[in-house]
Amino acid sequence: MRTQNTSSQSNGNLFAALRAAFPQDLDAVAVETDSGLFYSWRDLERATAMMANLLDSLDLPAGSRIAVQVEKSVEAMVLYLATLRAGLVFLPLNTAYQSAEIEYFIGNAEPAVVVCTARNFGWVSKIAFKAGTQCVFTLNDDRTGSLLERAAHCSDQHVVALRQADDLAAILYTSGTTGRSKGAMLTHGNMLSNALVLKDYWGWQADDVLIHALPIFHVHGLFVAIHGALLNGSKMIWLSKFDPKLVIQKMPEATVFMGVPTLYVRLLAEPGLTREAARHMRLFIAGSAPLLIETFNEWQSRTGHTILERYGMSETVMLTSNPYDQSQGERRGGTVGFPLPGVSLRVQDEDGRPVPVGEIGGIQVKGPNVFKGYWRMPEKTAEEFTPDGYFKTGDVGKIDELGYVTIVGRSKDLIISGGYNVYPAEIEACINELPGVAESAVVGIPHADFGEVGVAVVTPKPGATIDPGKIIASLKSQLANFKVPKQCFVVAALPRNTMGKVQKNILRAQYGAG
């Protein structure tokens, strides 16, 4: 049984809808952590109220951004929910980002508040205060930090801020192939509409328990997983980091698991993954990167479960999904299923004409889940939408005669490694600045564990000698680790077409074969 918060009927704030779905028994366990802590629904209610009151006490301008780069913890989730509750805008940042990246994000978003780990406070606060940030707080994964110390003095009663469905709730940065990051603006309505559709489409049940093993700085872990559990009033088993042995150990207590393909590969490497271990589970969901058909088939054989693949983006949350209900069709490996209810998806050629069934083209989408646009980039926003309002995803795919969508590539050479987006142009720009480098090309090649990894192919300037190891080492000091190519090769020249454009398809074939 669910309590109904009447304010959620007239309030478009996403938090109001999530709070209305809390169970009647607020003392039941909402989150169980891998360190033995238990948080009740009442704990979530009180903690979000106290943190929202702290944010309110800062007298921030309307629409202020709250930028957050912290390790995964329940308190970090509470901060996200409190930001929604206070009617402010949440800006999650990958914990792997280095100073140059953080400087760009803070400079572009101009957050009023920045929250970081205590160990990074020195350099993050310098960047933030230089950019005009009003407050910098710390939050650690052991329930310490100035944010919690300040919030502890605030009231645990809070009236949820009134917001319209079209009001901004979050900004997610997603780099373009030019290397310039774009802030995708998601509204309360974008995320709530998507969460409600997935609640029904994935058959969430009253006794569901979610194993949450994903990071919480991107769509998959922060929105799809957390919104799904909260909107269903379901308990989460919260893992601070992915541990395949612990996931298998917790399966008898859970029913739903969401992961990127890399996590499934690592689970399959564990002898303890058996049909018996997964017997109590209801649903395994995969996304954020292509799932190899070998992984799909082996999972089915080992566990008796068929992984449900889906497709989404930072700009749209979820777009398509293989069916949960068998009456709606089978879950097909290698596909991402059907467009979700309310989502219109089409495949068009470069001239904007529909392609025939089974033919490849650019994927375009429209629906209540599609973002509001790119932060402070009206020209780029206009460029990415068609005259009739469809968003051009940049992905290339096809739709078969039954309506199944298959993603066959990405039009902008995006590499998805372990579920994270890697943009070659950003890495190439760093390599090209290094001494002795004439030019570089970064391509993605298949990888059994990560789905794809980057490989750098570099040409030297006349008379220069390049050490591939030093290039990798230099990149590690500048970029998040997931962006750093796994290998670097030095060649005399890059392959080009008659127009002088580097032929990355040749590089992918050459180095992918090895």
C-alpha positions as CSV (number, residue, x, y, z in Angstrom):
1,M,0.0,0.0,0.0
2,R,1.3,3.5,-0.9
3,T,0.7,6.8,0.8
4,Q,-0.5,9.5,-1.5
5,N,1.0,13.0,-1.1
6,T,-1.7,15.3,-2.4
7,S,0.9,17.9,-3.3
8,S,2.2,15.6,-6.0
9,Q,-1.1,16.0,-7.8
10,S,-0.5,19.6,-8.5
11,N,3.3,19.8,-8.2
12,G,5.3,18.9,-11.3
13,N,8.4,18.4,-9.1
14,L,9.8,14.9,-9.7
15,F,10.6,14.5,-6.0
16,A,6.9,15.0,-5.1
17,A,6.0,12.0,-7.3
18,L,8.8,9.9,-5.9
19,R,7.8,10.8,-2.3
20,A,4.2,10.0,-3.0
21,A,5.3,6.5,-3.9
22,F,7.0,5.8,-0.6
23,P,5.4,2.8,1.3
24,Q,2.9,3.4,4.0
25,D,5.4,1.8,6.5
26,L,8.1,4.5,6.5
27,D,10.1,2.4,9.0
28,A,10.6,-0.4,6.5
29,V,14.1,-0.7,4.9
30,A,14.6,1.5,1.8
31,V,18.3,1.0,1.3
32,E,20.7,-1.7,2.6
33,T,24.4,-1.0,2.0
34,D,27.3,-3.3,1.5
35,S,28.8,-1.9,4.7
36,G,25.9,-3.2,6.8
37,L,23.9,0.1,7.1
38,F,20.1,0.2,6.8
39,Y,18.2,3.3,5.8
40,S,14.4,3.4,6.3
41,W,12.0,5.4,4.1
42,R,11.7,7.7,7.0
43,D,15.4,8.3,7.0
44,L,15.2,9.3,3.3
45,E,12.3,11.6,4.0
46,R,14.1,13.3,6.9
47,A,17.6,13.5,5.3
48,T,16.3,15.0,2.1
49,A,14.3,17.5,4.1
50,M,17.3,18.6,6.1
51,M,19.6,18.8,3.1
52,A,16.9,20.7,1.1
53,N,16.5,23.1,4.1
54,L,20.3,23.7,4.0
55,L,20.1,24.5,0.3
56,D,17.2,26.8,1.0
57,S,19.1,28.6,3.7
58,L,21.8,29.7,1.2
59,D,19.2,32.0,-0.6
60,L,20.4,30.8,-4.0
61,P,19.0,32.4,-7.2
62,A,16.2,30.5,-8.9
63,G,17.5,27.7,-11.2
64,S,20.8,27.5,-9.4
65,R,23.0,24.6,-10.4
66,I,24.4,22.2,-7.7
67,A,27.5,20.5,-9.2
68,V,28.5,17.3,-7.5
69,Q,31.7,15.2,-7.9
70,V,31.7,12.6,-5.0
71,E,32.1,8.9,-4.5
72,K,29.0,6.8,-4.5
73,S,27.1,6.7,-1.2
74,V,23.5,6.8,0.0
75,E,24.2,10.4,1.2
76,A,25.2,11.3,-2.4
77,M,21.8,10.0,-3.6
78,V,20.1,12.0,-0.8
79,L,21.8,15.1,-2.1
80,Y,20.4,14.5,-5.5
81,L,16.9,14.0,-4.1
82,A,17.3,17.1,-1.9
83,T,18.3,19.2,-4.9
84,L,15.1,18.2,-6.6
85,R,13.1,18.7,-3.5
86,A,14.5,22.3,-3.2
87,G,13.7,23.0,-6.8
88,L,17.3,23.4,-7.9
89,V,19.2,21.9,-10.7
90,F,21.5,18.8,-10.2
91,L,24.7,18.5,-12.1
92,P,26.5,15.2,-11.6
93,L,30.2,14.9,-12.6
94,N,32.1,11.7,-13.2
95,T,34.5,11.0,-10.3
96,A,37.3,10.3,-12.8
97,Y,37.3,13.8,-14.2
98,Q,40.6,15.7,-13.7
99,S,41.2,19.4,-13.0
100,A,41.1,20.6,-16.7
101,E,37.7,18.9,-17.2
102,I,36.2,20.1,-13.9
103,E,37.4,23.7,-14.7
104,Y,35.5,23.6,-18.0
105,F,32.3,22.2,-16.5
106,I,32.2,24.6,-13.6
107,G,33.1,27.5,-15.9
108,N,30.3,26.6,-18.3
109,A,27.6,25.7,-15.8
110,E,28.5,28.4,-13.2
111,P,27.1,26.4,-10.3
112,A,26.1,28.2,-7.1
113,V,27.1,25.2,-5.1
114,V,29.9,22.7,-5.6
115,V,30.1,19.5,-3.6
116,C,33.3,17.4,-3.7
117,T,35.2,14.9,-1.7
118,A,37.4,16.2,1.2
119,R,40.6,15.0,-0.5
120,N,39.8,17.1,-3.6
121,F,38.6,20.2,-1.7
122,G,41.9,22.1,-2.2
123,W,42.0,22.1,-6.0
124,V,38.2,21.9,-6.7
125,S,37.4,24.9,-4.4
126,K,40.1,27.1,-6.1
127,I,38.4,26.4,-9.5
128,A,34.9,26.9,-8.1
129,F,35.5,30.2,-6.3
130,K,37.4,31.5,-9.3
131,A,34.3,30.8,-11.4
132,G,32.1,32.6,-8.9
133,T,30.6,29.6,-7.0
134,Q,29.0,30.8,-3.8
135,C,29.6,27.7,-1.6
136,V,31.8,24.6,-1.7
137,F,31.0,21.7,0.6
138,T,32.6,18.3,1.1
139,L,30.9,14.9,1.1
140,N,32.7,11.6,1.6
141,D,31.6,8.0,1.2
142,D,31.9,7.4,5.0
143,R,29.1,9.8,6.0
144,T,31.5,12.6,6.8
145,G,32.0,16.1,5.3
146,S,30.9,19.7,5.8
147,L,27.7,19.2,3.9
148,L,26.4,16.7,6.4
149,E,27.7,18.7,9.3
150,R,25.8,21.8,8.2
151,A,22.6,19.8,7.3
152,A,22.6,18.2,10.7
153,H,21.5,21.6,12.2
154,C,18.6,22.0,9.8
155,S,14.9,21.0,10.3
156,D,13.7,17.6,9.2
157,Q,10.5,19.2,7.9
158,H,10.4,20.6,4.4
159,V,7.7,21.6,2.0
160,V,8.6,20.3,-1.5
161,A,9.3,23.2,-3.9
162,L,6.6,23.9,-6.5
163,R,7.9,23.2,-10.0
164,Q,6.3,22.8,-13.4
165,A,7.0,19.7,-15.5
166,D,8.9,21.8,-18.0
167,D,11.3,23.3,-15.3
168,L,14.9,22.2,-15.4
169,A,15.9,19.4,-13.0
170,A,19.3,18.3,-14.1
171,I,22.1,19.0,-16.5
172,L,24.2,16.1,-17.8
173,Y,27.4,16.9,-19.7
174,T,27.9,14.9,-22.9
175,S,30.9,15.8,-25.1
176,G,30.6,16.3,-28.8
177,T,33.0,15.1,-31.4
178,T,34.5,18.6,-31.6
179,G,35.7,17.9,-28.0
180,R,33.5,20.7,-26.6
181,S,31.2,19.3,-23.9
182,K,27.5,20.0,-24.1
183,G,25.1,20.2,-21.1
184,A,21.9,18.3,-21.8
185,M,19.1,19.9,-19.9
186,L,16.5,17.4,-18.5
187,T,13.3,18.6,-17.0
188,H,11.2,17.2,-14.1
189,G,8.7,16.1,-16.7
190,N,11.3,14.4,-18.9
191,M,12.4,12.1,-16.1
192,L,9.1,11.5,-14.5
193,S,7.4,10.5,-17.8
194,N,10.2,8.1,-18.5
195,A,10.2,6.6,-15.1
196,L,6.4,6.0,-15.2
197,V,6.6,4.3,-18.6
198,L,9.4,2.0,-17.4
199,K,7.6,1.1,-14.2
200,D,4.8,-0.3,-16.4
201,Y,6.9,-1.6,-19.3
202,W,9.4,-3.5,-17.1
203,G,6.6,-4.9,-14.9
204,W,7.8,-3.6,-11.6
205,Q,6.2,-5.5,-8.8
206,A,5.3,-4.8,-5.2
207,D,8.0,-7.1,-3.7
208,D,10.8,-6.1,-6.1
209,V,14.3,-5.5,-4.7
210,L,16.9,-3.8,-6.8
211,I,20.7,-4.6,-6.6
212,H,22.2,-1.2,-7.3
213,A,25.8,-1.7,-8.5
214,L,26.1,1.2,-11.0
215,P,27.8,4.6,-10.5
216,I,25.4,7.5,-9.9
217,F,26.9,10.2,-12.1
218,H,25.1,9.2,-15.3
219,V,21.6,8.3,-16.6
220,H,21.7,4.6,-16.0
221,G,22.6,4.5,-12.3
222,L,21.2,7.9,-11.2
223,F,17.9,8.1,-13.0
224,V,16.8,4.7,-14.5
225,A,17.8,2.6,-11.4
226,I,17.1,5.0,-8.6
227,H,13.8,6.4,-10.0
228,G,12.7,2.9,-10.8
229,A,13.1,1.7,-7.3
230,L,11.8,4.8,-5.5
231,L,8.7,5.1,-7.8
232,N,7.9,1.5,-7.0
233,G,8.6,1.9,-3.3
234,S,11.2,-0.9,-3.7
235,K,14.2,-1.6,-1.5
236,M,17.6,-1.2,-2.9
237,I,20.7,-3.3,-2.1
238,W,23.3,-0.6,-2.5
239,L,26.8,-1.6,-3.5
240,S,29.4,1.2,-3.3
241,K,31.4,-0.5,-6.1
242,F,30.6,-3.4,-8.4
243,D,31.8,-6.7,-6.8
244,P,30.7,-9.7,-8.9
245,K,30.9,-12.2,-6.0
246,L,28.8,-9.9,-3.8
247,V,26.2,-9.4,-6.5
248,I,25.8,-13.2,-6.8
249,Q,25.7,-13.5,-3.1
250,K,22.8,-10.9,-2.9
251,M,20.8,-12.4,-5.8
252,P,18.7,-14.7,-3.5
253,E,17.5,-11.5,-1.7
254,A,16.8,-9.5,-4.8
255,T,14.7,-9.6,-8.0
256,V,16.1,-6.9,-10.4
257,F,19.6,-6.1,-11.6
258,M,20.8,-3.4,-14.0
259,G,24.2,-3.4,-15.5
260,V,26.4,-2.4,-18.4
261,P,27.7,-5.3,-20.5
262,T,31.1,-5.2,-18.7
263,L,29.4,-6.2,-15.5
264,Y,27.7,-9.2,-17.1
265,V,31.0,-10.3,-18.6
266,R,32.6,-10.2,-15.1
267,L,29.7,-12.0,-13.5
268,L,30.0,-14.7,-16.1
269,A,33.7,-15.2,-15.0
270,E,32.5,-16.2,-11.6
271,P,31.9,-20.0,-11.0
272,G,29.2,-19.1,-8.5
273,L,26.9,-17.7,-11.2
274,T,24.4,-20.6,-11.6
275,R,20.8,-21.1,-12.2
276,E,20.3,-21.8,-8.5
277,A,22.0,-18.5,-7.6
278,A,19.8,-16.5,-10.0
279,R,16.6,-18.5,-9.2
280,H,15.0,-15.7,-7.2
281,M,15.8,-13.0,-9.7
282,R,13.0,-11.6,-12.0
283,L,14.8,-9.3,-14.4
284,F,18.3,-8.6,-15.7
285,I,18.6,-5.3,-17.7
286,A,21.6,-4.2,-19.8
287,G,22.4,-1.0,-21.5
288,S,24.8,2.0,-21.9
289,A,26.9,0.0,-24.4
290,P,26.4,-2.8,-27.0
291,L,26.0,-6.3,-25.5
292,L,27.9,-8.9,-27.4
293,I,25.6,-11.8,-28.6
294,E,28.1,-14.2,-27.0
295,T,27.4,-12.6,-23.6
296,F,23.7,-12.7,-24.2
297,N,23.7,-16.4,-25.1
298,E,26.1,-17.4,-22.4
299,W,24.0,-15.6,-19.7
300,Q,20.9,-17.4,-20.9
301,S,22.6,-20.7,-20.8
302,R,24.2,-20.2,-17.4
303,T,21.3,-18.6,-15.5
304,G,18.2,-19.5,-17.4
305,H,17.4,-15.7,-17.7
306,T,17.3,-13.7,-20.9
307,I,18.9,-10.3,-20.5
308,L,16.6,-7.4,-21.5
309,E,18.6,-4.9,-23.6
310,R,17.4,-1.3,-23.8
311,Y,18.7,1.9,-25.4
312,G,18.9,5.5,-24.1
313,M,21.0,8.6,-24.0
314,S,21.8,11.4,-21.7
315,E,19.6,13.7,-23.8
316,T,16.5,11.4,-23.7
317,V,16.8,8.9,-20.7
318,M,15.3,5.6,-22.1
319,L,14.1,5.4,-25.7
320,T,13.6,1.7,-26.5
321,S,13.5,-1.6,-24.7
322,N,13.1,-5.3,-25.5
323,P,9.8,-6.4,-24.0
324,Y,9.5,-7.7,-20.4
325,D,6.1,-9.2,-21.1
326,Q,6.5,-12.2,-23.5
327,S,3.1,-11.6,-25.0
328,Q,4.6,-8.4,-26.5
329,G,7.4,-10.3,-28.2
330,E,10.7,-12.1,-27.4
331,R,13.8,-10.4,-26.1
332,R,16.2,-10.5,-29.0
333,G,19.9,-10.4,-28.5
334,G,21.7,-7.8,-30.7
335,T,18.6,-5.6,-30.7
336,V,17.4,-2.9,-28.3
337,G,13.8,-3.8,-28.8
338,F,10.9,-1.5,-29.5
339,P,10.3,2.2,-29.0
340,L,8.8,2.7,-25.6
341,P,5.2,3.9,-25.3
342,G,5.0,7.6,-26.0
343,V,8.3,7.6,-27.9
344,S,8.3,8.1,-31.7
345,L,11.4,6.7,-33.4
346,R,12.3,6.9,-37.1
347,V,15.3,6.1,-39.3
348,Q,16.2,8.5,-42.0
349,D,18.8,9.0,-44.6
350,E,21.2,12.0,-44.8
351,D,18.6,13.9,-46.9
352,G,15.9,13.5,-44.3
353,R,13.9,10.8,-46.1
354,P,12.6,7.6,-44.4
355,V,14.7,4.6,-45.2
356,P,13.0,1.2,-46.1
357,V,12.5,-1.5,-43.5
358,G,15.8,-3.1,-42.6
359,E,17.9,-0.4,-44.2
360,I,20.4,1.6,-42.2
361,G,20.1,5.3,-41.4
362,G,20.2,8.0,-38.7
363,I,18.0,7.4,-35.7
364,Q,15.7,10.3,-34.7
365,V,13.3,10.4,-31.7
366,K,10.5,12.5,-30.3
367,G,8.6,12.2,-27.0
368,P,8.0,13.6,-23.5
369,N,11.4,12.2,-22.4
370,V,13.4,14.1,-24.9
371,F,15.5,16.9,-23.3
372,K,14.9,20.6,-23.4
373,G,18.1,21.4,-25.3
374,Y,21.8,22.1,-24.6
375,W,22.8,24.5,-21.8
376,R,23.6,27.9,-23.2
377,M,23.9,26.5,-26.8
378,P,20.8,27.6,-28.7
379,E,22.4,27.2,-32.1
380,K,23.6,23.7,-31.3
381,T,20.2,22.8,-29.9
382,A,18.4,24.0,-33.1
383,E,20.9,22.1,-35.2
384,E,20.2,18.8,-33.5
385,F,16.4,19.0,-34.0
386,T,14.5,18.5,-37.2
387,P,11.9,21.1,-38.3
388,D,9.1,18.7,-37.1
389,G,10.7,18.4,-33.7
390,Y,12.6,15.1,-33.8
391,F,16.0,14.9,-32.0
392,K,18.8,13.6,-34.2
393,T,20.5,11.1,-31.9
394,G,23.7,10.7,-33.9
395,D,23.3,7.0,-33.7
396,V,22.9,4.8,-36.8
397,G,20.6,1.9,-36.9
398,K,17.7,0.0,-38.5
399,I,14.2,-1.2,-37.8
400,D,13.2,-4.7,-38.9
401,E,9.8,-5.8,-40.2
402,L,8.6,-6.6,-36.6
403,G,9.7,-3.3,-35.3
404,Y,12.8,-4.3,-33.4
405,V,15.5,-1.5,-33.4
406,T,19.1,-2.4,-33.9
407,I,22.0,0.1,-33.3
408,V,24.7,-0.6,-35.9
409,G,27.1,2.3,-35.1
410,R,27.5,5.9,-34.2
411,S,27.7,8.6,-36.7
412,K,30.3,10.6,-34.8
413,D,32.9,7.9,-34.1
414,L,31.8,7.8,-30.4
415,I,33.5,5.0,-28.4
416,I,31.5,3.4,-25.6
417,S,33.9,1.7,-23.2
418,G,32.5,-0.1,-20.2
419,G,29.4,2.0,-20.5
420,Y,31.2,5.4,-20.6
421,N,31.2,7.7,-23.6
422,V,34.6,8.4,-25.1
423,Y,35.0,11.1,-27.7
424,P,38.0,10.6,-30.0
425,A,38.3,14.3,-30.9
426,E,38.9,15.3,-27.2
427,I,41.7,12.7,-26.9
428,E,43.2,13.6,-30.3
429,A,43.4,17.2,-29.3
430,C,45.5,16.3,-26.3
431,I,47.8,14.0,-28.2
432,N,48.3,16.5,-31.0
433,E,49.7,19.0,-28.4
434,L,52.4,16.6,-27.3
435,P,56.0,17.2,-28.5
436,G,56.9,15.4,-31.7
437,V,53.4,14.5,-32.7
438,A,52.2,15.5,-36.2
439,E,48.8,14.0,-36.1
440,S,46.7,11.4,-34.3
441,A,43.6,9.3,-34.8
442,V,41.7,7.5,-32.0
443,V,39.4,4.7,-32.9
444,G,37.4,2.1,-30.9
445,I,38.0,-1.6,-31.3
446,P,36.0,-4.5,-29.9
447,H,36.9,-5.7,-26.4
448,A,35.5,-8.8,-24.7
449,D,35.3,-7.0,-21.3
450,F,34.6,-3.3,-22.0
451,G,32.7,-3.7,-25.3
452,E,35.0,-1.3,-26.9
453,V,38.4,0.3,-26.0
454,G,40.2,3.2,-27.6
455,V,43.4,2.8,-29.7
456,A,45.6,5.8,-30.6
457,V,47.4,5.8,-34.0
458,V,50.0,8.6,-34.1
459,T,52.3,10.0,-36.8
460,P,55.5,11.8,-35.8
461,K,56.8,15.2,-37.0
462,P,59.8,14.9,-39.4
463,G,62.9,13.9,-37.5
464,A,61.0,13.3,-34.3
465,T,60.9,10.0,-32.3
466,I,57.8,9.2,-30.4
467,D,57.5,6.8,-27.4
468,P,54.0,5.3,-27.3
469,G,54.3,4.6,-23.6
470,K,55.0,8.3,-22.8
471,I,51.9,9.3,-24.8
472,I,49.7,7.0,-22.7
473,A,51.3,8.3,-19.5
474,S,50.8,11.9,-20.5
475,L,47.1,11.3,-21.3
476,K,46.6,9.6,-17.9
477,S,47.7,12.8,-16.2
478,Q,45.2,14.9,-18.3
479,L,42.1,12.7,-18.8
480,A,39.8,10.4,-16.9
481,N,41.2,6.9,-17.0
482,F,38.3,5.5,-19.1
483,K,39.1,8.0,-21.9
484,V,42.8,6.9,-22.1
485,P,43.5,4.6,-25.1
486,K,44.6,1.1,-24.1
487,Q,47.3,1.1,-26.8
488,C,49.2,3.5,-28.9
489,F,50.8,2.8,-32.3
490,V,53.2,5.0,-34.2
491,V,52.9,5.0,-38.0
492,A,54.5,6.9,-40.9
493,A,51.1,8.1,-42.2
494,L,47.4,7.8,-41.6
495,P,45.2,6.4,-44.4
496,R,43.2,9.1,-46.2
497,N,40.6,9.3,-48.9
498,T,40.8,11.5,-52.0
499,M,39.4,14.4,-50.0
500,G,42.2,14.1,-47.4
501,K,40.0,12.8,-44.7
502,V,41.4,10.2,-42.3
503,Q,39.8,6.8,-43.0
504,K,39.0,5.6,-39.5
505,N,37.2,2.6,-40.9
506,I,40.5,1.3,-42.2
507,L,42.2,1.9,-38.8
508,R,39.4,0.1,-37.0
509,A,39.7,-2.9,-39.3
510,Q,43.5,-3.0,-39.0
511,Y,43.8,-2.7,-35.3
512,G,40.5,-4.3,-34.4
513,A,41.7,-7.5,-36.1
514,G,44.6,-7.7,-33.7
